[in-house]
């Protein structure tokens, strides 16, 4: 009984760490683009569009990751 539970826990942990890593990679890329493309010097509208896109991409990553975690929990 303990082994299947450990396997499920390991899978859930792996999925969670993958989701967190994906968000961190996105954040690093977005911050790099922000400063690399000098977004801070552009209009407020451009800054808002950049930030909104970044937020939506983060939301997509989190929702997909949580969906995978939910599916893994239901398989047990």
Backbone as CSV, one residue per row, in Angstrom:
resi,resn,N_x,N_y,N_z,CA_x,CA_y,CA_z,C_x,C_y,C_z
1,UNK,0.826,-1.204,0.000,0.000,0.000,0.000,0.860,1.253,0.000
2,UNK,1.980,1.203,0.721,2.825,2.394,0.827,3.530,2.700,-0.488
3,UNK,3.903,1.659,-1.246,4.624,1.884,-2.499,3.783,2.640,-3.529
4,UNK,2.535,2.242,-3.794,1.738,3.010,-4.758,1.533,4.461,-4.315
5,UNK,1.369,4.660,-3.020,1.177,6.008,-2.507,2.438,6.847,-2.731
6,UNK,3.598,6.235,-2.507,4.875,6.931,-2.746,5.048,7.264,-4.215
7,UNK,4.640,6.344,-5.078,4.759,6.580,-6.519,3.884,7.753,-6.948
8,UNK,2.684,7.805,-6.412,1.773,8.902,-6.731,2.343,10.216,-6.207
9,UNK,2.846,10.191,-4.976,3.442,11.392,-4.393,4.620,11.869,-5.236
10,UNK,5.446,10.932,-5.689,6.604,11.291,-6.513,6.160,11.902,-7.834
11,UNK,5.122,11.341,-8.429,4.624,11.880,-9.697,4.046,13.287,-9.509
12,UNK,3.287,13.476,-8.428,2.712,14.794,-8.160,3.805,15.829,-7.916
13,UNK,4.814,15.427,-7.170,5.928,16.333,-6.899,6.653,16.707,-8.190
14,UNK,6.875,15.726,-9.046,7.530,15.958,-10.334,6.725,16.944,-11.180
15,UNK,5.425,16.742,-11.244,4.564,17.630,-12.031,4.571,19.051,-11.472
16,UNK,4.550,19.159,-10.149,4.583,20.478,-9.523,5.900,21.191,-9.820
17,UNK,7.004,20.473,-9.688,8.308,21.080,-9.959,8.444,21.469,-11.432
18,UNK,7.865,20.679,-12.340,7.889,21.032,-13.762,7.117,22.320,-14.010
19,UNK,5.975,22.455,-13.348,5.171,23.664,-13.514,5.915,24.885,-12.988
20,UNK,6.497,24.759,-11.808,7.244,25.873,-11.219,8.434,26.228,-12.105
21,UNK,9.137,25.226,-12.611,10.280,25.481,-13.492,9.844,26.196,-14.765
22,UNK,8.703,25.808,-15.325,8.209,26.459,-16.535,7.890,27.932,-16.277
23,UNK,7.301,28.223,-15.132,6.995,29.619,-14.785,8.288,30.404,-14.581
24,UNK,9.266,29.809,-13.926,10.547,30.495,-13.712,11.233,30.775,-15.047
25,UNK,11.233,29.800,-15.952,11.840,30.002,-17.272,11.121,31.107,-18.040
26,UNK,9.790,31.106,-17.978,9.031,32.172,-18.632,9.386,33.524,-18.027
27,UNK,9.476,33.603,-16.719,9.808,34.864,-16.063,11.200,35.358,-16.460
28,UNK,12.154,34.447,-16.505,13.507,34.835,-16.916,13.502,35.367,-18.347
29,UNK,12.795,34.668,-19.227,12.720,35.109,-20.622,12.015,36.463,-20.734
30,UNK,10.915,36.632,-20.009,10.153,37.880,-20.084,10.961,39.055,-19.537
31,UNK,11.651,38.848,-18.431,12.463,39.919,-17.861,13.608,40.262,-18.812
32,UNK,14.211,39.234,-19.397,15.267,39.466,-20.377,14.766,40.257,-21.574
33,UNK,13.598,39.886,-22.071,13.012,40.635,-23.194,12.654,42.057,-22.793
34,UNK,12.143,42.207,-21.594,11.730,43.531,-21.117,12.906,44.506,-21.165
35,UNK,14.035,44.053,-20.650,15.194,44.935,-20.633,15.943,44.909,-21.963
36,UNK,15.966,43.762,-22.627,16.654,43.659,-23.910,16.004,44.486,-25.007
37,UNK,14.692,44.545,-24.984,13.952,45.333,-25.982,13.634,46.744,-25.492
38,UNK,14.113,47.076,-24.298,13.915,48.410,-23.701,12.433,48.773,-23.601
39,UNK,11.644,47.816,-23.153,10.202,48.032,-22.992,9.947,49.141,-21.976
40,UNK,10.832,49.285,-20.990,10.639,50.307,-19.968,10.675,51.717,-20.556
41,UNK,11.208,51.861,-21.759,11.285,53.178,-22.405,10.137,53.426,-23.392
42,UNK,9.269,52.456,-23.545,8.180,52.590,-24.507,6.954,53.217,-23.844
43,UNK,5.895,53.312,-24.621,4.661,53.915,-24.109,4.023,53.022,-23.049
44,UNK,3.158,53.614,-22.286,2.439,52.872,-21.244,1.605,51.767,-21.861
45,UNK,1.050,52.013,-23.017,0.224,51.007,-23.695,1.061,49.779,-24.051
46,UNK,2.254,50.002,-24.573,3.134,48.890,-24.928,3.551,48.116,-23.688
47,UNK,3.851,48.824,-22.620,4.222,48.167,-21.374,3.069,47.324,-20.844
48,UNK,1.870,47.858,-20.920,0.692,47.125,-20.448,0.439,45.895,-21.316
49,UNK,0.618,46.013,-22.617,0.436,44.881,-23.523,1.467,43.790,-23.221
50,UNK,2.704,44.199,-23.004,3.755,43.237,-22.667,3.425,42.527,-21.356
51,UNK,3.068,43.289,-20.357,2.755,42.719,-19.041,1.519,41.822,-19.116
52,UNK,0.520,42.232,-19.863,-0.683,41.419,-20.024,-0.393,40.101,-20.712
53,UNK,0.442,40.142,-21.741,0.819,38.917,-22.444,1.581,37.981,-21.513
54,UNK,2.493,38.545,-20.757,3.278,37.765,-19.794,2.350,37.116,-18.764
55,UNK,1.387,37.860,-18.289,0.447,37.343,-17.298,-0.405,36.219,-17.874
56,UNK,-0.882,36.389,-19.097,-1.713,35.368,-19.732,-0.903,34.098,-19.962
57,UNK,0.341,34.239,-20.406,1.184,33.059,-20.602,1.444,32.330,-19.286
58,UNK,1.661,33.090,-18.229,1.845,32.477,-16.905,0.584,31.730,-16.486
59,UNK,-0.568,32.344,-16.708,-1.836,31.703,-16.368,-2.025,30.407,-17.140
60,UNK,-1.672,30.406,-18.410,-1.804,29.194,-19.226,-0.908,28.090,-18.681
61,UNK,0.335,28.432,-18.370,1.263,27.435,-17.823,0.719,26.853,-16.519
62,UNK,0.217,27.702,-15.646,-0.284,27.239,-14.346,-1.542,26.385,-14.522
63,UNK,-2.448,26.805,-15.368,-3.676,26.029,-15.558,-3.396,24.664,-16.175
64,UNK,-2.497,24.618,-17.145,-2.132,23.326,-17.742,-1.442,22.453,-16.700
65,UNK,-0.533,23.032,-15.937,0.166,22.269,-14.899,-0.777,21.731,-13.844
66,UNK,-1.691,22.568,-13.388,-2.659,22.113,-12.393,-3.603,21.058,-12.959
67,UNK,-3.915,21.167,-14.248,-4.737,20.139,-14.896,-4.036,18.792,-14.910
68,UNK,-2.736,18.805,-15.171,-1.967,17.560,-15.147,-1.917,16.982,-13.737
69,UNK,-1.758,17.838,-12.750,-1.730,17.374,-11.363,-3.079,16.783,-10.972
70,UNK,-4.147,17.440,-11.360,-5.488,16.935,-11.050,-5.720,15.575,-11.718
71,UNK,-5.298,15.447,-12.963,-5.461,14.181,-13.674,-4.657,13.075,-13.000
72,UNK,-3.456,13.402,-12.549,-2.631,12.401,-11.868,-3.265,11.983,-10.542
73,UNK,-3.860,12.915,-9.841,-4.510,12.578,-8.563,-5.736,11.697,-8.797
74,UNK,-6.442,11.930,-9.879,-7.644,11.130,-10.158,-7.289,9.717,-10.586
75,UNK,-6.112,9.542,-11.205,-5.698,8.201,-11.656,-5.447,7.260,-10.486
76,UNK,-5.164,7.794,-9.333,-4.851,6.925,-8.189,-6.089,6.253,-7.749
